[in-house]
């Protein structure tokens, strides 16, 4: 924190000396004004005209009422569709005003959710009061010499804006970094309200350093933390292992009551299904979403469906491509047209789609619950007519998901309902039991504690070893459609920061072995050691996305 203060002061001093215009920083509206805007935004919701909206308004009122409480660690456990995005923002703004805090930091696992939530926040609070900081941010006007793009870039460097929306990777890797550019924002995490959306997605193999950071920010740096999710993980004991005095307080205590009120689906155990049997069941549905565990499985199942009205989604499609397909899917759902979608898990957290039926390959119970949030999302159909089928496929369970699947199987024994809070509690208890003490893969906590006793803090070692996403990836830029123009500055060597941000909408991340295979086959033009532009455009399918089967045949799907 001291290093952050020093580094940021040095950068700001240099910036002020070199710049002719000091108006690119600051100028934010005060938090009380932002709270007034939120009240104006939500005022038309009252009185609620439907039972579903009445429940959402009740949750919002509870969050506002709880905001006067002192700083600490809170949970917000709201079923999918309960309006937790706006309710958590309402708590954060009012709590910050009541307790003299400086800003709200919203930490989200996926960039696909960030852009959606940030758009909501900007609509409520105003464009310049919300700053996104993640790899997918783009500069639309092609310049950052002045205006909003420069403002956003400067604010993302030290997080001095009133509302920051960022990724869990950016947040935690900054805390365990030793680089000035990443560390200069740390002092602005202090005295803040920090909301962790989809808190159950904190990686279990790094749970100790993540929770350690959360506990210390709360206990020693005057921040408030909110763990926000429909499927609340079991974390109290981990928090108290760092700061025994911290207790997690729930903002909406009557969780079980809301689970019943928001019950919009019926779960069905589909048992073991072959790919052909699964495809046969999907073909009989006019509108259905099927979520599987691997990209290879998604492509195979999609290939068994009729072309008309069938769609595929995976991270092998660049972000702008996925957005275009999702827009088509939403339109067909709205018009009642045939719409059968096969996707990886990217669609199940925070993506606003509403299907009458959902199939989910067995994974963690939290994943099954998140998938259910894409079924009867607006409660327009009876729960008995909105079926979420969880099933076992003929594919082997991916290594990284085996513990989660075992914990889900344990929790579901005796035909327990996945939608019941008790079942979810059993799942997280089983998961923690299976993980045991393997919650600090990078040994960050161990290294820092040993350093404290020896009066030497191993910042470089910790930074080198701590990576929230363990497997290194490489970036492939796809020069198709608008991506052709976006990739030109990268190819001619004139790319600036905003060019890379824009090109981020036309890139796919792949593992190192796939990158090497594409390079060996001559299908890419390397830009750096970990990035390249795709030159063999036949490898990008307009339905499937990037093929990892390079011409040499050396690559494979995961």
Secondary structure per residue as TSV (DSSP state, phi and psi in degrees):
chain	resnum	aa	ss	phi	psi
A	1	X	-	360.0	-40.3
A	2	X	H	-65.8	-41.5
A	3	X	H	-61.7	-41.0
A	4	X	H	-60.0	-46.3
A	5	X	H	-59.2	-45.0
A	6	X	H	-65.4	-47.9
A	7	X	H	-63.7	-45.0
A	8	X	H	-66.2	-40.2
A	9	X	H	-61.0	-40.6
A	10	X	H	-65.1	-46.4
A	11	X	H	-60.6	-46.5
A	12	X	H	-64.8	-37.9
A	13	X	H	-64.7	-43.9
A	14	X	H	-64.9	-42.3
A	15	X	H	-60.0	-43.5
A	16	X	H	-65.4	-37.3
A	17	X	H	-69.1	-38.7
A	18	X	H	-85.5	-17.5
A	19	X	-	-98.4	140.8
A	20	X	S	-85.6	-14.6
A	21	X	-	-128.6	107.9
A	22	X	G	-86.6	3.5
A	23	X	G	-84.1	3.5
A	24	X	G	-81.3	-11.9
A	25	X	S	-114.2	157.0
A	26	X	-	72.5	-157.5
A	27	X	-	75.4	17.4
A	28	X	-	-77.0	154.9
A	29	X	-	-74.8	144.8
A	30	X	-	-67.3	155.0
A	31	X	H	-57.6	-39.3
A	32	X	H	-59.3	-35.2
A	33	X	H	-68.2	-36.8
A	34	X	H	-67.3	-37.8
A	35	X	H	-63.5	-40.1
A	36	X	H	-61.6	-39.8
A	37	X	H	-64.7	-38.5
A	38	X	H	-65.6	-42.1
A	39	X	H	-60.1	-41.0
A	40	X	H	-65.5	-35.1
A	41	X	H	-67.8	-40.3
A	42	X	H	-89.5	-13.0
A	43	X	H	-55.5	-41.2
A	44	X	T	-65.6	-11.9
A	45	X	T	-70.9	-19.6
A	46	X	-	-107.4	137.8
A	47	X	S	-75.5	146.3
A	48	X	-	-68.0	141.9
A	49	X	S	-96.8	-14.6
A	50	X	S	-128.0	161.6
A	51	X	H	-63.3	-40.2
A	52	X	H	-60.9	-46.4
A	53	X	H	-69.9	-29.3
A	54	X	H	-62.4	-43.5
A	55	X	H	-64.1	-40.9
A	56	X	H	-62.5	-40.9
A	57	X	H	-66.1	-36.7
A	58	X	H	-62.2	-42.5
A	59	X	H	-64.0	-43.2
A	60	X	H	-59.4	-44.5
A	61	X	H	-64.4	-39.2
A	62	X	H	-63.3	-40.6
A	63	X	H	-65.4	-41.1
A	64	X	H	-66.2	-39.1
A	65	X	H	-66.5	-33.6
A	66	X	H	-78.2	-11.7
A	67	X	T	-66.3	-21.7
A	68	X	T	-75.0	-10.8
A	69	X	S	-65.9	158.1
A	70	X	-	-70.3	170.4
A	71	X	S	-59.6	150.0
A	72	X	S	168.2	-161.0
A	73	X	E	-107.3	125.5
A	74	X	E	-124.7	155.8
A	75	X	E	-117.7	147.9
A	76	X	E	-128.1	100.7
A	77	X	E	-104.1	99.2
A	78	X	-	-126.5	129.0
A	79	X	-	-58.5	152.9
A	80	X	T	-54.1	132.7
A	81	X	T	92.3	2.1
A	82	X	S	-86.1	1.8
A	83	X	-	78.8	33.5
A	84	X	H	-69.2	-23.4
A	85	X	H	-62.7	-52.2
A	86	X	H	-72.1	-39.1
A	87	X	H	-63.9	-41.3
A	88	X	H	-67.4	-37.5
A	89	X	H	-65.0	-39.3
A	90	X	H	-62.5	-46.5
A	91	X	H	-58.6	-47.4
A	92	X	H	-60.9	-46.5
A	93	X	H	-65.6	-46.9
A	94	X	H	-67.9	-39.4
A	95	X	H	-62.7	-40.6
A	96	X	H	-63.7	-42.4
A	97	X	H	-65.2	-45.0
A	98	X	H	-65.0	-32.5
A	99	X	H	-110.1	8.1
A	100	X	T	68.9	33.0
A	101	X	-	-87.5	162.6
A	102	X	-	-94.5	-31.4
A	103	X	E	-161.9	172.5
A	104	X	E	-118.5	128.3
A	105	X	E	-115.6	119.7
A	106	X	E	-104.6	114.6
A	107	X	E	-106.6	122.2
A	108	X	E	-128.3	141.3
A	109	X	S	-70.0	-34.3
A	110	X	-	-120.3	142.9
A	111	X	H	-66.5	-26.8
A	112	X	H	-64.1	-31.1
A	113	X	H	-82.6	-34.2
A	114	X	H	-56.9	-50.0
A	115	X	H	-62.5	-36.2
A	116	X	H	-66.7	-48.3
A	117	X	H	-68.7	-40.1
A	118	X	H	-63.1	-35.4
A	119	X	H	-64.0	-39.2
A	120	X	H	-63.9	-45.9
A	121	X	H	-62.8	-41.8
A	122	X	H	-64.4	-38.5
A	123	X	H	-63.3	-33.0
A	124	X	H	-82.6	-45.4
A	125	X	H	-105.2	-12.4
A	126	X	-	102.5	145.6
A	127	X	G	-55.6	-49.1
A	128	X	G	-79.9	-5.8
A	129	X	G	-92.8	-5.4
A	130	X	E	-122.3	124.4
A	131	X	E	-119.1	125.1
A	132	X	E	-91.7	137.7
A	133	X	E	-134.8	97.9
A	134	X	S	-163.6	171.5
A	135	X	T	-68.7	-22.9
A	136	X	T	-90.6	0.8
A	137	X	-	-69.7	141.1
A	138	X	-	-128.1	156.2
A	139	X	-	-107.5	108.3
A	140	X	T	-73.2	-27.6
A	141	X	T	-91.6	2.9
A	142	X	S	76.6	7.1
A	143	X	-	-146.5	149.3
A	144	X	-	-131.3	27.5
A	145	X	S	-70.3	-23.5
A	146	X	S	-157.8	176.6
A	147	X	H	80.5	-160.1
A	148	X	H	-63.7	-37.1
A	149	X	H	-64.6	-42.4
A	150	X	H	-64.4	-42.8
A	151	X	H	-56.6	-47.6
A	152	X	H	-63.4	-42.4
A	153	X	H	-64.1	-46.6
A	154	X	H	-61.6	-42.0
A	155	X	H	-68.0	-31.7
A	156	X	H	-72.3	-17.8
A	157	X	H	-73.4	-35.4
A	158	X	H	-131.9	6.7
A	159	X	T	55.1	48.7
A	160	X	-	-94.5	5.6
A	161	X	S	-81.5	162.8
A	162	X	S	-71.6	-29.1
A	163	X	E	-132.2	120.6
A	164	X	E	-113.3	132.9
A	165	X	E	-119.3	119.5
A	166	X	E	-144.5	178.5
A	167	X	E	-97.7	159.2
A	168	X	H	-61.8	-36.5
A	169	X	H	-60.6	-49.3
A	170	X	H	-62.3	-42.3
A	171	X	H	-65.5	-56.5
A	172	X	H	-75.4	-35.5
A	173	X	H	-70.2	-26.1
A	174	X	H	-67.5	-41.3
A	175	X	H	-64.0	-31.1
A	176	X	T	-107.8	17.8
A	177	X	-	-88.4	167.0
A	178	X	-	-125.0	15.3
A	179	X	-	-96.0	135.1
A	180	X	H	-56.1	-41.2
A	181	X	H	-64.0	-32.6
A	182	X	H	-85.7	-33.2
A	183	X	H	-79.7	-18.4
A	184	X	T	-67.1	-14.2
A	185	X	T	-89.2	-11.2
A	186	X	G	-59.2	-40.1
A	187	X	G	-66.4	-20.2
A	188	X	G	-87.2	-2.2
A	189	X	T	-79.4	-24.4
A	190	X	T	-69.8	152.8
A	191	X	T	54.6	41.5
A	192	X	E	-130.4	161.2
A	193	X	E	-96.2	120.3
A	194	X	E	-114.9	115.7
A	195	X	E	-105.0	123.6
A	196	X	E	-100.7	101.0
A	197	X	E	-77.3	144.3
A	198	X	T	52.1	55.0
A	199	X	G	-61.5	-22.7
A	200	X	G	-67.4	-11.4
A	201	X	G	-91.6	5.6
A	202	X	S	-60.5	127.9
A	203	X	-	-65.0	127.7
A	204	X	G	-63.0	-31.5
A	205	X	G	-73.8	-10.6
A	206	X	G	-123.1	23.5
A	207	X	H	-63.4	-40.8
A	208	X	H	-62.2	-51.9
A	209	X	H	-64.8	-32.9
A	210	X	H	-67.8	-48.3
A	211	X	H	-70.2	-33.6
A	212	X	H	-59.5	-42.3
A	213	X	H	-64.8	-43.9
A	214	X	H	-59.9	-46.4
A	215	X	H	-63.1	-42.4
A	216	X	H	-71.8	-37.3
A	217	X	H	-61.3	-35.4
A	218	X	H	-76.9	-48.5
A	219	X	H	-75.0	-33.6
A	220	X	H	-120.3	-11.4
A	221	X	S	-126.4	23.9
A	222	X	-	62.1	26.3
A	223	X	-	-100.8	160.6
A	224	X	E	-113.3	136.9
A	225	X	E	-117.1	136.3
A	226	X	E	-121.2	121.3
A	227	X	E	-94.2	107.7
A	228	X	E	-113.7	119.8
A	229	X	E	-170.9	162.4
A	230	X	S	-83.5	-18.0
A	231	X	S	-128.6	85.5
A	232	X	-	-72.5	122.9
A	233	X	-	-74.2	167.7
A	234	X	-	-92.6	104.9
A	235	X	-	-129.5	-7.8
A	236	X	H	-56.8	-42.5
A	237	X	H	-68.2	-33.3
A	238	X	H	-69.5	-42.9
A	239	X	H	-59.4	-44.9
A	240	X	H	-73.0	-17.7
A	241	X	H	-68.4	-22.7
A	242	X	H	-96.3	-45.0
A	243	X	-	-135.1	90.4
A	244	X	T	-57.3	-24.1
A	245	X	T	-80.6	-11.7
A	246	X	-	-80.0	130.5
A	247	X	-	-119.7	140.7
A	248	X	E	-85.8	124.2
A	249	X	E	-111.3	132.0
A	250	X	E	-84.8	131.8
A	251	X	S	-75.7	-29.0
A	252	X	S	-122.9	85.4
A	253	X	-	-60.8	-31.1
A	254	X	-	-86.8	60.6
A	255	X	H	-60.6	-47.2
A	256	X	H	-58.8	-37.4
A	257	X	H	-63.4	-41.6
A	258	X	H	-71.9	-31.4
A	259	X	H	-58.4	-42.7
A	260	X	H	-67.4	-41.4
A	261	X	H	-67.1	-31.6
A	262	X	T	-99.3	13.6
A	263	X	-	-69.1	106.7
A	264	X	-	-119.0	-0.3
A	265	X	-	-135.6	164.3
A	266	X	E	-120.7	129.0
A	267	X	E	-85.7	144.2
A	268	X	E	-135.3	132.6
A	269	X	E	-84.7	109.5
A	270	X	E	-84.0	-4.9
A	271	X	E	68.8	-153.6
A	272	X	E	-88.7	129.3
A	273	X	-	-126.6	130.0
A	274	X	-	-71.7	164.5
A	275	X	H	-59.1	-40.4
A	276	X	H	-66.2	-42.2
A	277	X	H	-64.8	-41.0
A	278	X	H	-63.0	-47.2
A	279	X	H	-62.0	-35.6
A	280	X	H	-64.0	-42.0
A	281	X	H	-66.3	-39.1
A	282	X	H	-66.8	-37.2
A	283	X	H	-64.0	-28.0
A	284	X	T	-77.2	-10.8
A	285	X	-	-98.1	139.4
A	286	X	S	-77.6	-41.6
A	287	X	E	-132.0	119.4
A	288	X	E	-156.6	145.9
A	289	X	E	-114.4	132.3
A	290	X	E	-123.6	124.7
A	291	X	E	-114.3	126.2
A	292	X	-	-121.5	171.4
A	293	X	S	-85.9	-20.1
A	294	X	-	-131.7	156.9
A	295	X	H	-67.5	-34.1
A	296	X	H	-63.4	-43.8
A	297	X	H	-65.0	-39.2
A	298	X	H	-61.2	-43.2
A	299	X	H	-66.3	-39.4
A	300	X	H	-66.6	-47.0
A	301	X	H	-64.2	-42.6
A	302	X	H	-58.6	-38.1
A	303	X	H	-66.5	-16.5
A	304	X	T	-93.0	-1.2
A	305	X	S	-98.5	156.2
A	306	X	-	-65.3	141.8
A	307	X	S	-60.1	-39.9
A	308	X	T	-68.1	121.1
A	309	X	T	77.9	12.1
A	310	X	E	-109.9	141.1
A	311	X	E	-139.0	152.5
A	312	X	E	-126.5	140.1
A	313	X	E	-135.3	133.7
A	314	X	-	-161.5	171.1
A	315	X	T	-75.7	-0.9
A	316	X	T	-80.9	-2.1
A	317	X	S	-101.4	135.9
A	318	X	-	-69.4	154.9
A	319	X	H	-52.6	-43.9
A	320	X	H	-64.6	-33.1
A	321	X	H	-67.5	-46.8
A	322	X	H	-60.4	-41.9
A	323	X	H	-61.5	-41.4
A	324	X	H	-62.9	-43.0
A	325	X	H	-66.4	-41.2
A	326	X	H	-63.4	-37.8
A	327	X	H	-61.1	-41.4
A	328	X	H	-64.9	-43.3
A	329	X	H	-60.1	-47.3
A	330	X	H	-61.5	-39.9
A	331	X	H	-66.0	-41.6
A	332	X	H	-68.6	-37.7
A	333	X	H	-62.0	-42.8
A	334	X	H	-63.6	-37.7
A	335	X	H	-88.0	-1.1
A	336	X	T	75.0	20.7
A	337	X	-	-85.6	162.8
A	338	X	-	-57.6	132.2
A	339	X	E	-154.9	97.1
A	340	X	E	-112.0	119.1
A	341	X	E	-119.1	131.1
A	342	X	E	-114.4	126.2
A	343	X	E	-141.9	158.4
A	344	X	-	-81.5	-174.5
A	345	X	G	-68.7	-5.8
A	346	X	G	-58.5	-23.3
A	347	X	G	-87.0	-11.9
A	348	X	S	-90.2	-9.3
A	349	X	S	-118.5	105.5
A	350	X	S	83.8	-3.8
A	351	X	-	-85.4	125.1
A	352	X	-	-85.0	89.4
A	353	X	-	-134.8	156.0
A	354	X	-	-136.6	101.7
A	355	X	B	-104.3	150.4
A	356	X	S	-76.6	-17.4
A	357	X	E	-149.0	142.8
A	358	X	E	-135.1	137.1
A	359	X	E	-112.3	134.8
A	360	X	E	-133.1	118.8
A	361	X	E	-60.6	139.5
A	362	X	S	-59.3	132.9
A	363	X	-	-147.5	-152.0
A	364	X	-	-62.7	148.7
A	365	X	H	-62.5	-31.3
A	366	X	H	-64.4	-35.4
A	367	X	H	-66.7	-39.7
A	368	X	H	-63.3	-41.6
A	369	X	H	-66.1	-39.4
A	370	X	H	-65.2	-40.5
A	371	X	H	-60.3	-39.1
A	372	X	H	-62.1	-24.4
A	373	X	T	-68.9	-9.7
A	374	X	T	-94.5	3.5
A	375	X	B	-111.7	127.8
A	376	X	S	49.8	45.2
A	377	X	T	-59.4	-37.1
A	378	X	T	-96.0	6.1
A	379	X	-	66.0	28.7
A	380	X	-	-83.5	-12.8
A	381	X	S	-118.6	161.7
A	382	X	-	-69.1	146.2
A	383	X	G	-59.4	-35.8
A	384	X	G	-67.5	-18.2
A	385	X	G	-100.2	1.9
A	386	X	S	-118.0	94.1
A	387	X	E	-99.4	128.0
A	388	X	E	-107.5	112.7
A	389	X	E	-102.2	120.5
A	390	X	E	-102.7	141.1
A	391	X	E	-147.7	163.1
A	392	X	E	-102.5	132.5
A	393	X	-	-96.6	174.3
A	394	X	S	-81.2	-8.9
A	395	X	S	-76.4	150.1
A	396	X	-	-72.4	149.7
A	397	X	-	-71.7	128.9
A	398	X	-	-57.0	144.4
A	399	X	G	-53.4	-43.3
A	400	X	G	-69.4	-14.5
A	401	X	G	-107.8	-0.2
A	402	X	H	-62.8	-41.3
A	403	X	H	-65.3	-41.7
A	404	X	H	-63.1	-40.5
A	405	X	H	-66.2	-42.8
A	406	X	H	-61.7	-41.5
A	407	X	H	-65.2	-38.8
A	408	X	H	-65.1	-43.1
A	409	X	H	-61.8	-38.0
A	410	X	H	-66.1	-43.3
A	411	X	H	-68.6	-30.0
A	412	X	T	-89.5	-0.5
A	413	X	T	-56.3	141.2
A	414	X	T	78.5	23.1
A	415	X	T	57.6	37.7
A	416	X	-	-65.2	145.2
A	417	X	-	-77.9	122.4
A	418	X	T	-60.3	-21.9
A	419	X	T	-83.3	-7.4
A	420	X	S	-83.1	136.7
A	421	X	H	-55.9	-35.3
A	422	X	H	-63.6	-37.3
A	423	X	H	-66.6	-41.8
A	424	X	H	-64.3	-39.0
A	425	X	H	-63.1	-41.6
A	426	X	H	-61.1	-38.5
A	427	X	H	-62.9	-51.0
A	428	X	H	-68.0	-33.0
A	429	X	H	-64.6	-45.0
A	430	X	H	-63.5	-39.7
A	431	X	H	-63.1	-45.9
A	432	X	H	-63.4	-36.2
A	433	X	H	-65.1	-41.2
A	434	X	H	-70.6	-34.0
A	435	X	H	-71.1	-37.7
A	436	X	T	64.6	-131.6
A	437	X	T	-97.5	15.6
A	438	X	-	-86.6	62.1
A	439	X	-	-119.1	13.8
A	440	X	-	-145.6	68.0
A	441	X	T	-57.5	-36.9
A	442	X	T	-82.7	-7.1
A	443	X	-	59.1	32.3
A	444	X	H	-64.7	-47.8
A	445	X	H	-64.7	-45.0
A	446	X	H	-59.5	-43.4
A	447	X	H	-65.7	-42.7
A	448	X	H	-70.0	-38.8
A	449	X	H	-65.7	-40.6
A	450	X	H	-64.9	-37.9
A	451	X	H	-65.2	-38.5
A	452	X	H	-61.2	-43.1
A	453	X	H	-67.8	-31.3
A	454	X	T	-96.0	7.4
A	455	X	T	60.9	28.1
A	456	X	-	-141.1	115.8
A	457	X	-	-92.5	117.0
A	458	X	-	-82.0	64.7
A	459	X	H	-59.4	-41.5
A	460	X	H	-64.9	-43.8
A	461	X	H	-63.3	-44.4
A	462	X	H	-63.3	-45.8
A	463	X	H	-61.7	-38.6
A	464	X	H	-66.5	-36.1
A	465	X	H	-93.8	-22.5
A	466	X	-	-90.5	111.7
A	467	X	-	-137.8	118.4
A	468	X	S	-61.3	-37.5
A	469	X	S	-101.8	112.4
A	470	X	-	-71.5	-39.5
A	471	X	S	-85.2	121.9
A	472	X	-	-64.4	139.8
A	473	X	E	-122.3	160.4
A	474	X	E	-119.8	157.0
A	475	X	E	-108.0	129.2
A	476	X	E	-113.5	118.1
A	477	X	E	-87.3	136.6
A	478	X	-	-109.8	106.4
A	479	X	-	-83.4	62.5
A	480	X	S	-119.3	152.0
A	481	X	T	51.9	-131.6
A	482	X	H	-68.0	-15.7
A	483	X	H	-65.8	-23.3
A	484	X	H	-61.4	-49.0
A	485	X	H	-67.1	-38.5
A	486	X	H	-64.4	-29.4
A	487	X	H	-85.3	-14.7
A	488	X	H	-59.2	-45.9
A	489	X	H	-61.4	-30.1
A	490	X	H	-68.7	-38.0
A	491	X	H	-74.8	-36.7
A	492	X	H	-91.9	3.0
A	493	X	T	81.3	10.4
A	494	X	-	-101.2	8.5
A	495	X	-	-64.5	134.3
A	496	X	-	-108.3	179.9
A	497	X	H	-54.7	-44.6
A	498	X	H	-69.0	-26.5
A	499	X	H	-67.4	-40.4
A	500	X	H	-67.0	-36.1
A	501	X	H	-64.7	-43.0
A	502	X	H	-65.4	-44.1
A	503	X	H	-65.2	-19.4
A	504	X	G	-61.2	-20.2
A	505	X	G	-77.8	-7.0
A	506	X	G	-129.1	40.3
A	507	X	E	-132.5	158.2
A	508	X	E	-128.6	136.4
A	509	X	E	-95.7	132.1
A	510	X	E	-133.2	162.4
A	511	X	E	-75.9	160.9
A	512	X	H	-59.3	-38.4
A	513	X	H	-67.5	-33.0
A	514	X	H	-71.3	-38.0
A	515	X	H	-60.6	-44.9
A	516	X	H	-62.8	-39.8
A	517	X	H	-64.5	-42.6
A	518	X	H	-65.3	-37.5
A	519	X	H	-67.7	-43.5
A	520	X	H	-61.7	-33.3
A	521	X	T	-82.5	-5.4
A	522	X	T	74.0	25.3
A	523	X	-	-92.5	-4.5
A	524	X	E	-135.8	157.5
A	525	X	E	-111.6	106.8
A	526	X	E	-62.9	139.2
A	527	X	E	-103.2	-44.4
A	528	X	E	-137.1	-171.1
A	529	X	T	-66.6	-23.4
A	530	X	T	-126.6	17.7
A	531	X	E	-146.7	151.2
A	532	X	E	-160.1	164.0
A	533	X	E	-106.0	133.8
A	534	X	E	-68.9	125.0
A	535	X	-	-103.6	-29.0
A	536	X	-	-90.7	86.1
A	537	X	G	-69.4	-12.3
A	538	X	G	-66.9	-15.3
A	539	X	G	-80.4	-7.7
A	540	X	E	-105.5	111.1
A	541	X	E	-89.0	135.6
A	542	X	T	-65.9	-12.6
A	543	X	T	-108.9	-39.1
A	544	X	T	-95.4	-23.0
A	545	X	E	90.6	-152.7
A	546	X	E	-73.0	127.6
A	547	X	-	-85.0	134.2
A	548	X	-	-95.7	5.6
A	549	X	-	-89.7	83.9
A	550	X	-	-61.4	162.1
A	551	X	T	-56.3	-29.0
A	552	X	T	-73.0	-16.0
A	553	X	S	78.4	11.1
A	554	X	-	-85.7	-20.4
A	555	X	-	-87.0	163.9
A	556	X	-	-147.8	161.5
A	557	X	-	-81.6	158.4
A	558	X	-	-121.6	360.0
